[in-house]
């Protein structure tokens, strides 16, 4: 039996013991441990950069010594430093820039530990190597910096504070002419200095491309080696500071890293979510003007987590993943690419109605047809056995491509078509017959981006639990209310987007509520996960003490104006839109003695503070 399978019983016993006051005088000096039965969230205050839609508030960090919030302001390429002594009214103190490293350098991510602020710095040309800078969190003086890999996109300290790690995403240039390798940098920290830089790279996996693909790792960039194709996104670290797990979002995988040796020890595929099974449904259409959460056989969700977090249950590390989903879309603003020059980019997403059509692909030429897809074939069909339920036949996708069915759903054209043993497409003719001289692909499955869920996985990446379709079901229910005062029905703005008002259902075709951010917090003997939802917004709070049976305990969305078409015109009263990063503040570190949650909202440019109220019956 897995150790964590006993966690619920253990946690319940500990909670009972914690809630009982001992009559023994031996315990008089021991602080009482209070474990809440549940929690609720309430809005305290915010700081606004007064900038809409420019990522003026992204990743937060908190300094408990000086009671300061640090927030990445991507619009300025800097870090805003906020006085949070009064969490109801955070006030801007100053900004930290990284221009002294090189002109045009920008901040991507930050992390705080033990009096220091680590800052991930992207080069002016993102495909060049970036840096990590270290600041004194009190004096706000830059203590030093060191070069790391290309596009350091996330930075974090090990729990013991001895190392700083960065996920160097290594995205290609917009025109896909330069594609740097992905990597993880590990920097030693000693007496306020970055003392050693080591790189955990993926070159050892370059000869394993076929095996990795066979295991389910998505390696598909044009002419890319494994180390070029893998794009590290986010890092979670074990409590003993020995192991890191790194999300490879576009690749639908995790990398496992031994920190002591700076070695990637394994690449762990995350598998796929079957949206054809009960409890895994989704709303696939943004044009049916209705909430329609249903099962869709043949549709598989790629988990593709963005943020991940680690926690322990009975000595075992578990991972919480926010399954946002992401596609590669490079060169999409270059007309030469759409005119057929495949060297100018790579766009892998395509609507089902555009992918499968009896007239083939050329009807989309010079519009939204990826030239790499056209190089594969002249058109595509749906497996008539799998997709018979929506009218597919061998030669015709039928009503499957209707807007109220699968037609509007955005999928990856790179996945799902039938291949031979060499990975080459098996071709069919327009009548749906397998034919060596054919020019049609046959899609046995359709792969959608993200799983519209959060998951808990073990240290080897195996799925312990997934929220299934609970997120969309909750937003469709009468129990869900929006606004700080919880007066607006979520169902009125189901799967709404974050940068427009008066919208309904317009994200159902592409990733739904889009869970992106995650942080975990310990209160007494319970662990809670806080999930930020990029599109509809707000934060879900889940009790994950028992990893096999998490429970939704609250949801708070402090967007206040849902009706104004252009929220930028009512920025002062719009509230919080587009949560990006989250940080949990324990009661003992908090300026008001209560557990807090700080959220960076990239669309509204606001840094919001929520209080976590502990309920003890």
N, C-alpha and C positions, 0 to 999 in steps of 0.2 A: 504494500500500500504506500502511495506517495505520502510524504510527510505532511504536505499541505492539505491532504484530505482530512486530517485530524484537526485542522485549524479552527473550524467553527466551534467544535466542542471545547477546545482549549481556550479560545477567546471568550466564549460564554462563561466558562468557569472563572477566568481571570476577572472578567467584568463583574461577576457576582461577588467575588472576593473583594474587589476594589470598592464596590458600593457598600460593603459592610464595615462598620466602624468597630475596630477591635477594642475590647475592654482591657487589654494587657497594657501595663505601664511601659513595657519594653518598646511599644510602638509609638509612644508619645512624641518622639522627635522625628519620626518618619513622615514625610509629606504625604498627604492623602492623594492617591491616584484616582481621578474621576474619569470614568469612561462613559461618554454620552450614549443614550439609547438611540439618538438620531441627531441630525443637525439641520439647520435652515440657513439660508443665505439672505442677507439684506444689504442694500446699498448704503454706503457711508458717504462717499464723496469722490471727486475726480479732479484731475488737472487736465486742462485742454490746451493743446498747442495752437488751436484755432486754424488748423489747416486740414482740409478735407481731401481724402483720396490720394494722399501722397506718402503714406506710411510714416507719419510723424510720431507714431507711438507703436512700437513693435514688441521687443523683448524686454521684460523687466527683471531687475534684481533688487535685493533688499539688504541694507546694512543695518543690523540690529544695534550696533554700538552707537552710531551717529543718527539713527532713526531717519535714514535716507532711502528713497527709492531712486534707482537708476533705471532709465528707460531709453532704449535705442530709438533715436529719431533719424530714420533713414532719409527723410527729406533734407535734413541738414548734414547727413553723413556723420553724425556726432551722437553723444550721449547727453541727455538732459538729466540733471541732478535735482531731485525734488526733496524738500524738507517735508517729512511725513510725521513730524512730532504730533501734529493734529491730523489724524487720518481722514477726518471729514473735509479737510481743506488742504491738500498737498500744494506746496508753493515752489515754484522754480527758483533754485539758488543760482545755478550757473550751468554751462555746458562744457563738456569735455570733448576736445577735438583731437584728431590724429594727424593733422596736417604736418606736424613736425617729422613724421615718418617719411612721407612723400606727398607732394601736392596732388590733390584729387583722391587720396585714400578715403575710404568710407568705412563706417562701423556696421558690422553684420549682426553681432551677438555679444552678450556680456554674461559674466557670472561673478558672484561674490563668495569669498571664503576667507575667514580669519584675518580680516582687516585689509584684504586686497581685492581689487577689481580686475578681472581678466577681460580683455577686449579683443574680439576677432575682427581683423581689419582686412578688407578686400582691396586689392590693387586697383588703380584707375582703369587698367585693362583687366577685366575679370579673369581672363585665362592665364595671366601671370601669377606667380607665387604671391601670396599675401603674408600677413604677419599676425602675431599675437603680442599685444602690449599689456604691461602690468602697471596698474596705478595703485598708489596709496589711497585707500578709501577715505581716510580722514583729511589728509592735506590735499588730496586730489592731484597730486604730482605724479607724472609719468615716471616710473622707476626704470623702465627699459622695454625693449621689444626684440623679438626674434622672428626670422622668416620661417614660414611654414609652406604648405602646399597651396594649390590654386583654389581660390574662392573658399576660404574658411567660413563656413555657414553657421556653425554652432560651436560654442565654447563652453566648457564646464570643468570644474575642479573634481578631483577624486575626493571622497569623503574625508580622508586623512589630511587633505590639503597639500600633499607632497607633489602632486602633478596637476598640470593643466592639459586637457585634451581638446583638440579641434577636429571637427568633421569637415574635411576639405572636399567640397562637392565636385569640383572640377568639371562644371558644365562647359559644353562647347560654346564657341562664339556663335553669335546670332545667325551668321551665314554658314555655320558648320564647317568652316575652313580650318579651325584650330580646335582640337579636342584634347585638353590636358587630362592627365590621369587623376582618378580619385584616390584619396588617402586619408589616414588619420595621423595627426601629429601629436606627440607626447612630449611635453616640456616639463623638466624638473623645476621646482620652486624651492629656493633656499635663501633665507634671510632677505626676503624682498627682491630677489633676483631670479630671472629665468636662466637656469644654469646649463641645461642640456636639451637639445632638440633631437628626437628620434622619430622615425617615420615607420608606421605600420602600413605597408602598401599591398597591392594585389598582384604584383608581377608574377608571383609563384603560381597564380591561377590562370595565367595566359594560355597554358597548354591544356586546360581543363574546360574549355568553352563548351564543347559538345556535351560533356558530362553534366555541367551545370545547367545547360538548357534542358537536358533530359530530366533533371531533378525538379525543374520548374522555375529556375532563376531566369528572369527576362534579360537576355543579352542580345541586343537587336539593333544597336546603332550602326549606321552605315560605315562599313570598313573599320569598325572600332575593335581594338583588343579588349580583353576582359577588364584590364585595369583602366582603360579609357571609358568603358561603358558603365562601370559601377560608379554610382554617385552618392557618397555618404551624406546623410541629411541631419541626423540627430543622434545623440549619445545618451545611454543610461549606464550606470556603473554600479557594481556590486558593493555592498556595505563594507566589505573588507578591502576595497580599493584594488582588487586583483584582476577583475575582469570587466571589460566594457562590451556592450552590445550597441551596434550602430545600424540605424535604419538605412537601407538602400531603397529609397522610396520607389523610384521608377522601375527598379529591378524586382520589386515584390519579394524582398529578402532582407535578412539581417546579417551583418558581419559580427563575428565573435572575436574579440581581441584580448590577448594576454598582455597586460600592461607592463609587467616586469621585463618582458623580452621584446616589447613593441612588435608583436607578431599577430597577424590575422590568422587565427587557428582554424576557422571554418566559415563557410558561407551557408546560411540556413534559409532555404526556400520557405515561404509562408503559405503556399497552397492557394486555393481558390474557394470562394463562397458560392454555394449552389443556390441561386435565386429561384430555382424551381421547386424547392422544398418548403413545407409549411414552417412558418416562423422566420423565414429568410426573404420575405417578399420585399418589393420596392415599387414606388410610383415611377414609371418610366417616361411619362409624357408631360410636357409643359404646355400642351395646346388643347387638352380636353376639358379645361376649365372645371376640373373636379379633382377631389382626392381619391385616388384609385390605387391603393396598395395591394398588390396581387403577386402571386407566384408566376414566374416566367421560365419554364423549362428550357434548357439550352443556354441560358444567360448565366455567366459566371462572374463573380466580383473579384477583382484583384485587391487584396487588402491594402497594400501600398501605404504603410503608416508614415506619417510625418513625425510628430513628436512621440517619444517613448519615455517611460519612467520605470524605475526598478523599486521593488519593495520585497521584504522578506516575510515568509510564513514558515514558522518552525524550522528556521535555518536554511531554507531553500529560497533562492532568488527567483522571483516572478517578474514578468515584464507586462506593463500596461501600454497598449498601443492605440493611438488615435488614427483610425483608418481613413485618412482623407482621400487618397488617390491622387495621381498626377500623371500627365502625359508629357511627351516631348513634342514641342511645337517650335521649331527653329526655322527662321526664314519666312514666317507667315506674313510678314509685312513687305516682302520683296516680290513684286509682281513677276520678276524673272523666274522665280521658283514656280509659281502657279502657271506660268506660260510653258513649263515643261523642263526647266533646267534643274535636274536633281542635285547638282553640285551646290546649289544655293541654299539648301536647308533640308529639313526633315520634319514633317508633320505626320504624326501617327494616328490622330483621332479623326473619326469620320462618323456621320450619322448612319444608322442602319438603313434608312430609306435611300440614301445616296450610295450605299455599298452594294445593296442587292436590288437590281432592277433588270427587267428583261432586255432593256436597250443597252446595258453595259455601262462602262465608265465614261466613255467619250462625251456623253451628254453633260458631264461636269467639267470638261476640259476648259482651262483658262478661268475657272471659277474657284472651286475648292478641291480639285482632284490632286492628291499628292502624286508627283511624277513617279516616285518609287513604287507606288501601287500599280500605276499604269504599266510600268515595266514588267510587273509580274504577270499580268493578264489583262484581258479586255473587258472583264466583267466578273460578277460573282453570283452564286446561288446559295440557298439555304438547304441544309439537309432535310429532305421531306419527311423523314421518320421523326426526327427530333422536333421539328417545327410544324408538324401537321396541325397542331391545335390552333394555329392562327392562319391556316390556309395555305401553307407552303406545299408546292408540288415539285417534282424534279426539275421542271423548266421555269417555274414561276414562284416567286416568294409570296404571292397572293396578298392577303390582308395583313401579313406580318409587317409589311412596310407602311401600313397605315399610321397616321399620326396618333390615333387613339390606342394603337398597339405598340409595337416596338420601333416604329419608324423614326421617332424623334430621339431615341436613346443614342448617346455618344459612346462609341466603342473603339477598341484598338483594331485597326485593320491588319496589324502585324501578327495577331494571334487568332487562332481558331480555325483557320482553313486547313484542309487535309494535306498532309505532307508524306513523302516517301521516307525510306530509311536514311537517306542522305540529307533530309531536311528540305528537299526541293518540293514545290507544290505539285500535287496530283491534279492533273488538268481534266476538265469536263467540257463537252460541247454545249451549245445553247439549249439542247433538249434535255440536258441533265444526265447524259451518259458519259461515263469515264472514257476518255479518248486521248491518246497520246498526241493527236493533232488538235486537241481542243484548246480553247482560250478562256475558259471560265474557272474560277476558284470555287471550291465547295466548302462553305463554312458549316462545320459540325457544331460549333459553339460560338457564342458572342461574348467577348470579354469587356466588361464595364469597369470604369475607373473607381477605385475605392470600394469599401464594403458598407458605407453608411452606418458605421458601427464603431465601437471600441472593443478591444479584445484583451484577454489575459493569456499569456503564454509562459511556458516554462523556460529554463535556461538553454534548452536546445531548440527553441523556437516552436515547439509543439503547442497546438491550441489547447488551452485548458477550458476557456469559456469565451463566447462571443455574444454581444448584445442582440444579434439577429436583426430583426426589423423593429426593435423596441423604440428606437429614436423616432422614426417616422410615425409609428403608431401612437406614440405619446403626443407628438405635435398635432396629430389629427384628433386627439381626444378632448373632451370637455374639461379634463383636469388641468390642462396646460394653459397658462395665462402669461401674457407679456407685459413689460413695463415694470418699473420699480415698485409700483403699487399693485401689480398683478390684476389689471382691470381689462386687458385686451385679449380676446380669445386667440390662441395660437392658430387655430384652424382657419381664421380669417386671412392669415398670412402664411399658410403652409408652404414650406420650401421656397420662401421668399429669398431675394438676394439682398446683399448688404449695402449696395451703393445706389439703389433706386427705391423710391417709395411707391405705394399703391400697387404692389405686385403680389401675385398669388400663383403658386405652383410653377414659377418660372425657373426653378433649379431642379425640377424632377427629372429632366432629361440628362442631367450631368451632376452627379455626386450628391444630390439632395442637400441635407443640412451641413454636410462637409465638416465632420469632426477633425480638428487640426491640432489644437493644443492640449497638453495633458500635464498635470502635476499631481503628486500624491502628498498626503499629510497624515500624520499620526496624532490621534487624540485619545488619550488613555490607552486602552488596549485594542482600539479599532483603527483601521486604515481606511481612508477615504480617497477616492480618485475624483479629480475635478477636470471635466472635459469641456474645452472651449469649442464652440461651433462657429466656423468662419462665416457662413452665409446667413442663416436665420439669426445667428448671434446668440449671446448669452452663454451661461456656464451650467452644465449638469453636474450634480454632486451624487456620487455613488458610494455606498458602503461596500468595499471590496475585501473585508476581513476574511470572509470565506470566498476564495477565488473561484469556486465552482458555482456560486450562487450570489453574485453581486445584486444589490438592491438599489434602485433609484430612490434617493431620499429628498432631492429638491432640484429645482431649476429656476434660475433667475436671469432675466433678460432685461437690461436697463436701456435698451433703445426705446425712446419715448414717442417719437413721431414716425408713424408708419404710413401716412397718407400723402405727404408732400412728395411729388414726383422727383424733385431734385433736392435731396437732403442737404446739400451744401448751402442752400438758400435759407435754411433754418438751423444752421450748425449749433447755435447757442442753446437750442432747445431740443435738438435731435436725440441727445443721449449718446449711447455707446454703440458703434457699428464696426463689425469686422474684428472680433477678438483674434489675436495672433499668439501672444505668449502669456503664460500665467506663472505666478510664484506664490507658494504657500508660506505664511508667516505663523509660526507656532506662538501660543499665548505668552510663553516666557520671553519671547523676542519682540513682542508687539508693543507699539507705543501706548495702546489703551488696555493691555492685559488680556485682550480677546484674540482668538485666532482670526487671521485676516487672509484675504486673497487679493492679489494685485493683478490686474488684467491690462495688457496693452492692446488697444483697439486701433488697428491700422487705418481703417477707412475714416472714422471720425477724428483720428488724431488725439484720442483721449486716453488717459491712464486712470482707470477706475479702481476704487477700493471697496471690496465687499467685506462685511463682517460675517464670520461663521459662528452662529449661535448654537451652543451645545444644549441639547434637550436631555434632561435627566428626570425620569419619571419617579 
